[in-house]
Amino acid sequence: MNKTGQGWMVAAVMAAATASTWGWAPRGWWLLIPMAFSVLLYALSCTRSPWAAWWLGWTFGTASQLVGHRWMYTAMTTKAGMDSLGATLQFCVLALYLGLSTGLAALVWKALHRKHGQDGNPGGLALSAVSFAVLITLAEWARSVAFGGFSSLSVGYAFTDTWMRGYMPIGGVWCASFAVLLTTALACQIPWMASRRQQALALIIAIGVVAGGAGLTEINWVQASGLPLSYRLLQPNVAQDLKFDPNHITQQLEALTRHLESERADIILTPETAVPLFFTQLPAGMTERWQARSATGNSHLFVGMPMLDEAGRAHNAMLHLSPDTQALAAYHKVRLMPFGEYTPKGLEWTTRDLALPLKDLVPGSLDQASFQGPAHQGIGVLMCQEELMGEDARRAAAQAGVILNPSNLAWFDESAAIAQRLQIVRVRALEIGRPILRSANTGVTAHIDHTGEVKAAAPERRLTALSGMVQPMQGRTPYAALGDLPFLAVALGWLFVQASVTIRFRFASEHP
């Protein structure tokens, strides 16, 4: 390929990546995603070397991150007080970093299938399609674990309302991503396959993957546990720039307490950091008022606030007040938001001048027990950033029939982040087979059932409360039982076998 052709190919890959971001919520034009990856696969097949493929993959990944997560730049400048130049620099560096995993996937794919489409290529076009799906999905997984849970814009999330959702209880969002990418890659390869028999087989497999997803949606992996419970999910609607303002804290606390006292329910949930003070800073008598409300209404109150542990370390926490005991219980958030709740070592300079009130927090332990809720139901907690990882949802659901999802996305008001995160929480419910009660500061506050359907939602950016009934569930989906390990084992095993075959083929070609 000459330089002019390379330039056009890079431009096409960038355009495809940009358009693909409309596939996720709020637009939900999911068909754009397989179209975009078809462009990427074709571009990779036209390259001559793994390093050229790496460049195209990195370009695709970086462009999708820049456009799909542009709301992060807005939050940096409008909510965190960063200047435009500094925000632009840091956001671009972040996007370049997040795009690396796609670049690495493209490099490995080209190394395995350098003679793509030629006679004698070990595995041929069909197996190269499998490798493409495996590697891009592994890139998504690597991106999520390498940056504290940055899994948004993974392919599977966009297909929550399609038949591909059937794969989510099996292998999580990664299984859905793989199914979509495999179908895409096979369909893209069909015109270049050598025989009608190969084309027919690829088409049958692609149709089978889609049909398999449809069939899996009919399986009930979990069962009801006990009677439905009533709930009230509070949405205080406090602007982020006022939330930690000392002049407004007293007003916020009184409004929140009145909200807690207004109506009873079995479960009353506030958003994350609904109380903008550490527990030890609460006004005298505030906790007693909450405990009295819990006792008189026979309600379990869950109140979000920062707390200090016995060693004096700060945590983002959820306080539980039970009508059955005067003792207080608390959950400490395990997965913190990088650069928001903590700063990675060596990068302290990036947040030194930011208006972040809780940027030096410490994660909680992984072995925290579920809360004991109404009717002896276990209540799990999935706080904000934790909703981005299926493994965190598995941990929350291990001993729970209902999951609480307190959040504060006021940082990203009126951006695509709000709809994207709701879409992600729906996938978490599907993966673990548990209903999720979501209370967000400015929205979206919602009740999501164990099948990922939004049963009820409150209007955004409004002071309100969402009330209803939730059915606790029991039993485990395959993903809740095994997590990411089966997908990782199969994916890495596939790459090992494919690499072994490729090396042997090339050795035999060079040493006949």
HUTA-V812959 format. One record per residue. N is the residue number from 1. SS is DSSP state (H for helix, E for strand, L for the rest). PHI is phi in whole degrees, -180 to 180 (999 if undefined). PSI is psi in radians with two decimals (* if undefined). Layout:
# HUTA-V812959
N SS PHI PSI
N SS PHI PSI
This chain:
# HUTA-V812959
1 L 999 2.25
2 L -77 3.06
3 H -64 -0.61
4 H -64 -0.76
5 H -64 -0.67
6 H -63 -0.71
7 H -63 -0.77
8 H -65 -0.63
9 H -67 -0.74
10 H -62 -0.75
11 H -63 -0.71
12 H -65 -0.71
13 H -65 -0.74
14 H -63 -0.75
15 H -64 -0.72
16 H -64 -0.76
17 H -63 -0.72
18 H -63 -0.81
19 H -65 -0.56
20 H -63 -0.46
21 H -65 -0.31
22 H -77 -0.10
23 H -75 -0.44
24 L -89 2.98
25 L -59 2.61
26 L -87 -0.30
27 L -71 -0.85
28 L 74 0.48
29 L -85 1.22
30 L -64 -0.41
31 H -63 -0.41
32 H -65 -0.45
33 H -70 -0.92
34 H -62 -0.56
35 H -63 -0.74
36 H -65 -0.75
37 H -72 -0.43
38 H -65 -0.72
39 H -62 -0.77
40 H -62 -0.79
41 H -63 -0.75
42 H -63 -0.74
43 H -63 -0.72
44 H -65 -0.65
45 H -67 -0.37
46 H -90 -0.20
47 L -77 2.79
48 L -101 -0.29
49 L -142 2.75
50 H -60 -0.59
51 H -71 -0.60
52 H -66 -0.67
53 H -65 -0.70
54 H -58 -0.74
55 H -63 -0.76
56 H -65 -0.75
57 H -64 -0.71
58 H -65 -0.70
59 H -61 -0.80
60 H -61 -0.86
61 H -64 -0.74
62 H -67 -0.75
63 H -62 -0.74
64 H -66 -0.64
65 H -69 -0.73
66 H -60 -0.80
67 H -81 -0.76
68 H -70 -0.45
69 L -116 0.49
70 H -64 -0.35
71 H -63 -0.36
72 H -67 -0.69
73 H -63 -0.75
74 H -60 -0.75
75 H -65 -0.67
76 H -60 -0.73
77 H -87 -0.64
78 H -95 -0.47
79 L -111 -0.57
80 L -98 -0.08
81 L 77 0.38
82 L -86 2.52
83 L -72 2.76
84 H -61 -0.72
85 H -65 -0.82
86 H -64 -0.70
87 H -65 -0.73
88 H -62 -0.79
89 H -62 -0.87
90 H -68 -0.67
91 H -67 -0.71
92 H -66 -0.72
93 H -62 -0.73
94 H -62 -0.79
95 H -64 -0.71
96 H -62 -0.70
97 H -66 -0.81
98 H -67 -0.48
99 H -77 -0.23
100 H -61 -0.64
101 H -64 -0.66
102 H -68 -0.67
103 H -62 -0.75
104 H -65 -0.68
105 H -61 -0.74
106 H -65 -0.71
107 H -62 -0.84
108 H -65 -0.71
109 H -60 -0.78
110 H -68 -0.62
111 H -64 -0.62
112 H -78 -0.52
113 L -130 0.89
114 L -64 -0.61
115 L -94 0.77
116 L -54 2.14
117 L 87 -0.05
118 L -98 2.69
119 L -61 2.43
120 L 91 -0.12
121 L -65 2.12
122 L -63 2.11
123 L 99 -0.54
124 H 69 -2.96
125 H -67 -0.68
126 H -63 -0.78
127 H -72 -0.51
128 H -67 -0.53
129 H -66 -0.72
130 H -63 -0.77
131 H -61 -0.69
132 H -61 -0.83
133 H -64 -0.73
134 H -62 -0.82
135 H -70 -0.72
136 H -66 -0.67
137 H -68 -0.71
138 H -62 -0.62
139 H -64 -0.70
140 H -61 -0.80
141 H -62 -0.78
142 H -62 -0.70
143 H -62 -0.65
144 H -70 -0.68
145 H -86 -0.38
146 H -81 -0.22
147 L -134 0.76
148 L 66 0.47
149 L 100 0.74
150 L -97 1.30
151 L -100 -0.06
152 L -62 2.67
153 L 70 0.30
154 L -72 2.49
155 H -55 -0.78
156 H -58 -0.54
157 H -59 -0.59
158 H -71 -0.21
159 H -110 0.48
160 L -63 -0.51
161 L -106 0.40
162 L -119 3.10
163 H -63 -0.37
164 H -65 -0.26
165 H -62 -0.39
166 H -62 -0.40
167 H -83 -0.25
168 H -67 -0.73
169 H -68 -0.28
170 H -83 -0.97
171 H -134 0.35
172 H 75 -2.95
173 H -62 -0.49
174 H -67 -0.65
175 H -66 -0.70
176 H -66 -0.73
177 H -59 -0.82
178 H -61 -0.75
179 H -61 -0.76
180 H -65 -0.81
181 H -69 -0.62
182 H -66 -0.81
183 H -59 -0.74
184 H -63 -0.85
185 H -65 -0.71
186 H -64 -0.79
187 H -62 -0.64
188 H -69 -0.56
189 H -83 -0.38
190 H -52 -0.81
191 H -61 -0.39
192 H -101 0.07
193 L -75 2.59
194 L -72 -0.51
195 L -136 2.79
196 H -65 -0.54
197 H -64 -0.78
198 H -64 -0.71
199 H -63 -0.76
200 H -64 -0.72
201 H -64 -0.75
202 H -63 -0.71
203 H -65 -0.72
204 H -63 -0.73
205 H -64 -0.78
206 H -61 -0.79
207 H -65 -0.66
208 H -63 -0.65
209 H -64 -0.79
210 H -65 -0.79
211 H -64 -0.63
212 H -62 -0.72
213 H -61 -0.72
214 H -63 -0.74
215 H -65 -0.66
216 H -67 -0.45
217 L -66 -0.31
218 L -86 -0.10
219 L -88 2.30
220 L -95 1.84
221 L -82 -0.41
222 L -129 2.94
223 E -130 2.78
224 E -65 2.57
225 L -128 1.84
226 L 74 -2.87
227 L -90 2.74
228 L -61 2.65
229 E -115 2.53
230 E -84 2.64
231 E -142 2.71
232 E -134 2.12
233 E -108 2.00
234 E -86 2.45
235 E -128 1.58
236 L -67 -0.47
237 L 59 0.92
238 L -99 2.15
239 L -59 2.50
240 H -61 -0.62
241 H -74 -0.21
242 H -105 -0.27
243 H -57 -0.76
244 L -109 0.29
245 L -73 2.09
246 L -55 -0.48
247 L -75 -0.22
248 L -116 -0.06
249 H -66 -0.79
250 H -60 -0.75
251 H -62 -0.73
252 H -63 -0.78
253 H -63 -0.73
254 H -66 -0.75
255 H -64 -0.72
256 H -64 -0.75
257 H -65 -0.72
258 H -62 -0.67
259 H -63 -0.74
260 H -65 -0.58
261 H -90 -0.16
262 H -70 -0.76
263 L -141 2.64
264 L -91 2.77
265 L -164 2.81
266 L -61 -0.70
267 E -125 2.17
268 E -121 2.11
269 E -122 2.34
270 L -104 2.89
271 L -70 3.02
272 L -59 2.42
273 L 46 0.69
274 L -62 -0.54
275 E -98 2.00
276 L -85 0.47
277 L -130 2.67
278 L -67 2.65
279 H -53 -0.68
280 H -71 -0.21
281 H -99 0.03
282 L -62 2.50
283 L -59 2.62
284 L -58 2.32
285 L 89 -0.15
286 H -66 -0.82
287 H -62 -0.69
288 H -63 -0.66
289 H -62 -0.74
290 H -66 -0.72
291 H -65 -0.66
292 H -64 -0.70
293 H -63 -0.73
294 H -62 -0.76
295 H -71 -0.81
296 H -70 -0.55
297 H -97 0.00
298 L 51 0.80
299 L -114 2.55
300 E -97 2.02
301 E -98 2.36
302 E -125 1.96
303 E -120 2.18
304 E -85 2.30
305 E -167 2.76
306 E -76 2.56
307 E -140 2.72
308 E -104 2.41
309 L -87 -3.06
310 L -63 -0.44
311 L -89 0.04
312 L 83 0.20
313 L -86 2.47
314 E -88 2.40
315 E -131 2.62
316 E -86 2.09
317 E -132 2.86
318 E -124 2.03
319 E -89 2.34
320 E -112 2.13
321 E -112 2.07
322 L -108 2.50
323 L -72 -0.19
324 L -90 -0.20
325 L -158 2.67
326 L -83 -0.24
327 L -70 2.45
328 L -98 2.47
329 E -120 2.73
330 E -146 2.56
331 E -111 2.30
332 E -103 2.15
333 L -55 2.31
334 L -91 -0.81
335 L -102 1.90
336 L -93 2.72
337 L -80 2.08
338 E -63 2.43
339 L 70 0.01
340 L -116 -0.83
341 L -110 -0.30
342 E -155 2.83
343 L -119 2.17
344 L -56 2.54
345 L -59 2.39
346 L 91 -0.19
347 L -117 0.41
348 H -60 -0.50
349 H -63 -0.39
350 H -73 -0.39
351 L -118 0.08
352 L -58 -0.68
353 L -105 0.23
354 L -88 2.62
355 L -86 1.26
356 L -118 1.85
357 L -70 -0.44
358 L -129 1.20
359 L -108 0.10
360 L -126 0.79
361 L -86 2.87
362 L -120 2.38
363 L -70 2.63
364 L -79 3.02
365 L -78 2.73
366 L -77 -0.30
367 L -100 0.46
368 L -70 2.39
369 L -79 2.72
370 L -68 2.74
371 E -73 2.62
372 E -90 1.89
373 L -100 -2.82
374 H -61 2.55
375 H 55 0.55
376 H 62 0.42
377 L -81 2.39
378 E -73 2.38
379 E -119 2.03
380 E -95 2.81
381 E -127 2.36
382 L -132 1.66
383 L -92 2.01
384 H 43 -1.73
385 H -56 -0.50
386 H -67 -0.38
387 H -68 -0.23
388 H -80 -0.17
389 L -125 2.20
390 H -62 -0.59
391 H -64 -0.61
392 H -68 -0.66
393 H -66 -0.67
394 H -59 -0.78
395 H -62 -0.74
396 H -66 -0.56
397 H -89 -0.12
398 L -56 -0.68
399 L -128 0.49
400 L -129 2.59
401 L -101 -0.31
402 E -137 2.49
403 E -113 2.30
404 E -97 2.39
405 E -129 1.28
406 E -74 2.43
407 E -150 2.82
408 L -140 1.71
409 L -108 0.40
410 H -62 -0.36
411 H -58 -0.50
412 H -119 0.46
413 L -51 2.50
414 L 58 0.59
415 L -128 3.01
416 H -65 -0.32
417 H -58 -0.63
418 H -63 -0.87
419 H -70 -0.64
420 H -62 -0.75
421 H -70 -0.60
422 H -63 -0.71
423 H -61 -0.71
424 H -65 -0.74
425 H -64 -0.63
426 H -60 -0.69
427 H -65 -0.70
428 H -59 -0.72
429 H -62 -0.73
430 H -63 -0.75
431 H -62 -0.73
432 H -104 -0.14
433 L 67 0.70
434 L -132 2.52
435 E -71 2.57
436 E -124 2.22
437 E -102 2.02
438 E -110 2.12
439 E -118 2.02
440 E -120 2.54
441 L -54 -0.93
442 L -115 -0.03
443 L 126 2.83
444 L -90 2.16
445 L -88 2.22
446 E -155 2.77
447 E -110 2.07
448 E -114 2.21
449 L -82 -3.13
450 L -71 -0.17
451 L -98 0.09
452 L 86 0.10
453 L -86 2.42
454 E -80 1.88
455 E -79 -0.57
456 E -160 2.59
457 E -148 2.51
458 L -90 2.62
459 L -63 2.53
460 L -74 2.74
461 L 53 0.82
462 L -146 2.39
463 L -71 2.00
464 E -162 3.13
465 E -142 2.46
466 E -104 2.18
467 E -119 2.65
468 E 174 -2.85
469 E -122 2.43
470 E -124 2.42
471 L -98 1.96
472 L -63 2.65
473 E -126 2.78
474 E -137 2.92
475 L 94 2.97
476 L -131 2.41
477 L -75 2.83
478 H -56 -0.65
479 H -69 -0.70
480 H -62 -0.55
481 H -80 -0.68
482 H -118 -0.36
483 L 70 -2.53
484 L -80 -0.27
485 H -58 -0.79
486 H -60 -0.78
487 H -61 -0.81
488 H -63 -0.71
489 H -64 -0.79
490 H -67 -0.76
491 H -64 -0.83
492 H -68 -0.63
493 H -63 -0.74
494 H -59 -0.82
495 H -65 -0.64
496 H -63 -0.82
497 H -65 -0.78
498 H -64 -0.70
499 H -65 -0.70
500 H -63 -0.78
501 H -63 -0.75
502 H -63 -0.78
503 H -63 -0.76
504 H -65 -0.69
505 H -64 -0.77
506 H -70 -0.63
507 H -64 -0.75
508 H -66 -0.61
509 H -68 -0.63
510 H -85 -0.32
511 L -132 1.21
512 L -66 *
